Amino acid sequence: MPHFPPSRIVCLTEETVETLYLLGEEDRIVGVSGYAVRPPRVRKEKPRVSAFISADIPKILALEPDLVLCFSDLQGEIATDLIRAGVEVHVFNQRDVAGILAMIRTLGALVGQPEKATTCADSLARHLDEVAAASCGKPRPRVYFEEWDDPLITGIGWVSELIEIAGGKDVFPHLRKEKSAKDRIVAPAAVVAASPDVILASWCGKKVVPEKIRARPGFDRIPAVRDNRIVEIKSALILQPGPAALTDGLDAIVAALHGLP
């Protein structure tokens, strides 16, 4: 029978790695995603066993985990293979700010540390409230967030929410509830018509090239391009639905919108 609370956890998502470190439960982690970078010491401390939609199943099994943490249907095949091998698997599916906070509380409960998790989630929620309060009364720039450049894909739910918490207005708010990237594709002409004051870009781990954005037909008419307000936000800060997005990711958005250091 699996041991609970689990003492040997494999985290196939970056946000669960960061959360366990924040809870002081990192000794339970025996394997991580190859994309895990927070905290920086995780690169040296934990073996890497997966990409995002692929994993080294034999390597994971060799670690003898009593719990593997996955994310959404994107890791569904990995989860299925592990379940067939007799491994306990928990699949998170958080897509908005409330879901991120719930993930932290759930993970805390899974490792027998609900109080720690509640304290962590409550602290993050206070930070969100403080940032929202600080933005009150300030101009609310129109923001286009670009998650990918070919085709153009705009931001998922938690990104759109964080833009608003930071004091901006997402120019495509109606797409925030679309879970699949293919359902958040926008036409270049739609971006031009939306006339954003700021363009925030995070190309899923690929370096953002502002010159390519400026060179798109018609983009020279966009205020963000004209005023040189194209800002890259690192994927590790904003595209992982975990603590990083609610802290450093949100702070990076605030800096981009309001010119803060």
N, C-alpha and C positions, 0 to 999 in steps of 0.2 A: 504493500500500500504506500502511496506517496506520503511524504512527511510534511505536515503542516503545523505551524507556519513553515514555508519552504526554506531550506537552508542552502539549496543549490539552484540558483535562478539564471536562466539565459534570457537576456533582453535583446530582442530583435528590432527594437525601436529606440531611437536616441532619447526620447522624452522619458521613457521608463528608467533608463540608465541614470539620467540626471536626477530624476525624482528620488530614486533609492539613495543616491549620494546625498541629496539634501536631507533625507530622513536619517542619515547616519547608518544606513543598512547596506552599504556597499560590499561588506564582506560576504553577503549572500550571493553576489553576482559571480558567476563562473564563466560567462561568455557574453559578448556584446556584438552589436551591429558594427560593420566596418565604418559606418558614418558617425559613430559616437565620438564626440569631441569635448563634451562638457561633463565634468570638469576636465581640464587638459590632461590631468594625470591618468585618466582612464586609458589613454593610448598606451601607456607603459604597463598598466596594472592588469588589464583584462585581455584574454585572447579574443580575436575577432573571428566570428563564425558565419557571418552573412553579409550580403548586400541588402537591398531593400526588398526586392521581389524574388530573390534567390538566396538559398542557404546551403551550407555544407552539412547535410543531415547526419552523415556518419560522424563528423567532428562534434556536432551537438550531442549525439547519443553517447559518444565517448566521454563526455563531461558528466554523464549521469545526472542530469538535472531533475529536480522534482517539480519544477514549474518552468514553462517557457512563455514569455510575454510577446504577443504579436499585435499587429494593427490592421484592422479592417479586412475587406475582401481582397485587398491588394496582396496580402500575405496568406490568403485562404488556402492555397495549395501547400504552402509550407506547413501551416497548421494541420491540414489534413494528413500529410505524411507523418508528422510527429504523433498525432493522435493514433494513427494506425500502428505506430511503433510502441504504443503504450505510454506515451508521455502526457503528463497533465499540461494543458494549454489554456491560457486565458487571452482572449482577443479583445482589445479595446477598440472603440470606434468614435472617439471624441472629434467633433467637427466645429465646435464653437467654444466660447470662453467658459460657459457654464459646464460644458463637457470636460474641458481641461481640468477645472477645479474638482469635478466629480471623479475624474481619473486618479487624481492625486489621493483623494480620500479612499477610493476603492483599493488602490495599490497599498496604501497604508494598512488597511484592514486585512489584505491578503498576507501581509508579512507580520501581522500581529501587533502593529503599531498605529492604531487608529487615532490616538491622541496626538502623536507627532504629526500625522498627516493632516488632521484638522487644524493644528496650529500653523502648519505650512500653508495650507489652502487659505486660511483666514488672513494670513499676512499678505499673500498675493492679492486677495480680494481688496484689502485695504489700499494696497498700492494702486490698483486700478481706480478705486474711488478717489484717491488723492490726485492722480493724473487728470481724471475727468473734471474734478473741481477746479484744478489749476487752469484748465482750458476755457472755463466759463468766461464769457465776455470778450474773448479774443476772436478775431476774424477766423472764419472756418474755410480754409482753402479747399477747393475741389481737388480730389486725389484719384489718380488712376494707378492701381497697383498691377504690375505685370509679373506674373509667375513664370511665364515662358514666352519666348520670342517668335517661334515658328511652329504652329500658328500662335497668334497672340492669345494668351490665357490670363484672365484676371483672377484676383485673389479669392481664396476660399473663405468660409464663414468667419473663423476667428480673426483672420487678417482684416476683413471688412469691419468687424466690431472694434478691433484695436485702433483702426484709423479714426473711427468716430470717438472713441474714448480719448484719443490724443488731440481731438479738436479739429478733425478734418471731415470732409463729406465724400464718401465713396461715390464715384460717378456711375458705378454699376451695382448698386446695392441689391437689386432684384436677383442677382446671380449668387449671392452669398450662401444660399441654402442648397446650391447644386454641389453634390458631393464629388461627382466625377469631373475631372479636368476637361473632358471633351464637351461637357455641358456648360463650361465657362469660357468657351472660345468667343472672342469678340473680333469684329472686322476692324481693320485699321481706320476705315471711314467713320466707324462708330466712336472710336477714340478721339478722332479729330472733332467730330460733332459734339462730344462731351466737353471739350475745351478745358481739360484739367489745368489747375494752377501748379500742381506738383505731380511728377511721375516718380513713383517708387518702384524699383525693379529688384527682383530676386529670382534668378533663372535656375532654380533647382540645382544649385551646386556649380553651375557654369558661370564664369565671370561675365558680368554685365558690361556691355560695350556701348556707352552713351552715344558715340558717333553713329552707330547703326540705327539707334532710335531716331536721332535727328535727321538722318538721311531718308527716312520713309516718306513717300509722297504725301504731301499735305501737312506733315507734322510741323513744318516751319510756321504754321498758323496757330499752333497750340501755345498758350501762354507759358506752360512749363518749359517748353523747348526755347521759346523766345527769351525767357528770363533765366535760362540755364539752371533750372530746378529739376534736374534728373538725378536721383539719388539711389545708389545701390544699398540694399540692406542684405547682409550675409544670410544665406539660406539657413545656417545653423541657428540663427537668432529668431527667425520669423516663420519658417516653413515647417517647423516641428511643433505639433500641438501639445506643448508642455510648458514647464516653468520659464524656459528661456524666452518664449514669445511674450509672456506676461511681464517680463522684467526688462532685459536688455533689448529685446525686439521692440517693445512698446516705447522704451526710452529713445531708441533710434528713430522711430516714427516722429516722436515729439520734436527731436532735434531737427529733423528734415522739414517739418511743418512750421516750426516757430523760430528756427535759427538759433537754437540753444546748443551749447557745446556738449 
